[in-house]
Every structure is written in C-alpha cells, then in structure tokens.
C-alpha cells in the first residue's frame, strides 16, 4: 500500500513539475511575443513619423508653388487686354 501511495505521490510531483515547466515555457513565449510586437509597433511609429515629415515638406512645397502660380495669374488678370 505504501508503494502505491509513493507512486501516486511521485507521479503527482512529476505532473506538477511538467505543468510548471510548460507554464514557464508558455510565459517565456508570451513575453517574447510581446517584445516582438512592441518592437514592430515602435518601428511602424517611426515609419509613420518619417512619412508625416515627408508629407509636411511636400505640402509646403506644393502650397509654395501654388502661391507663385496664383500671384502670376493675378498679375496677368490685372493687365489690360491688348
């Protein structure tokens, strides 16, 4: 009878140890996944910031050119017809 109790206790300890090891492994995998996702989000944020800066520069250039064209058109409209 003692052998059966010892075997059950040993099996229980083994199962508990395997469960703890599995939990630790899954926890490590989850931690790595969070790190990868965080890095990906930071990379995307950096790329968006770069895109935003590029768009602002393009917008500034476009509006500058548009202003020049508007001034030229105004000068042409102000001239008397020939």
N, C-alpha and C positions, 0 to 999 in steps of 0.2 A: 504494500500500500504506500509506503514511503517513497518507493521508486516512482510510482505513478505521479505522486504529488510533486516530486523533484522534476520529473519530465515535463509536467504541465507548467511548473514554475519556470523552468529553463526555456520552454517554448514561448511562454508569455514574455519573458525578458527579451528573447530574440525578436519576437514580433514587435515589441515596443521599440527596440533599438533600430530595427529596419524602418519602422514608421517615422521615427525621429530623423533618421538619415534621409529618408525620402522627403520629409518636410523641409529639412535643411537644404537639400538639393533644389527643391522647387522654390524655396525662398531665394536662393542664390540666382536661379534662373530669372525669377521675377525682378530681382534687383538689377541684374544685367539688362533686362528688357527695359526697365525704367530709365537706366542710364543711356541706352541706345536711343530711346525715344526722346529723352531730354536733349541729347546732342543733335538729333535730327531737327527738333523744333528750334534750337538755337541757330542751326545752320540756315534754316528757312527764314528765320527772323533777320539774319544778317543779309541774306539774298534780297529779301523784301526791302530792307533799308537801302541797299545799293540801288535797287530798281526805283525806289522813291526818289533818291537823289538824282538819278539819271532823268527821270520824268520831269523833275523840277527844272533841271538845266534845259531840257528840250522845250519845256513850256516857256521858259524865259526867252530862249532864242526865237521861238515861234511868235510870241507876242511882240518881241522887238522888231522882227521883220514885218509883222502886220502893222505895227505903228508907223514904220517907214513907208509902207505902201499907202496907208491912209493919208499920210502927210503929202505924198506925191499926188494922190488923187485930188486932195483938197486944193493943191496949187493949180492942177490942171483945170479944175472946175471954176476956179477964181479968174482964170484968164479969159479975156473977151474972145468971142469967136472970130475967126479970120474970114 
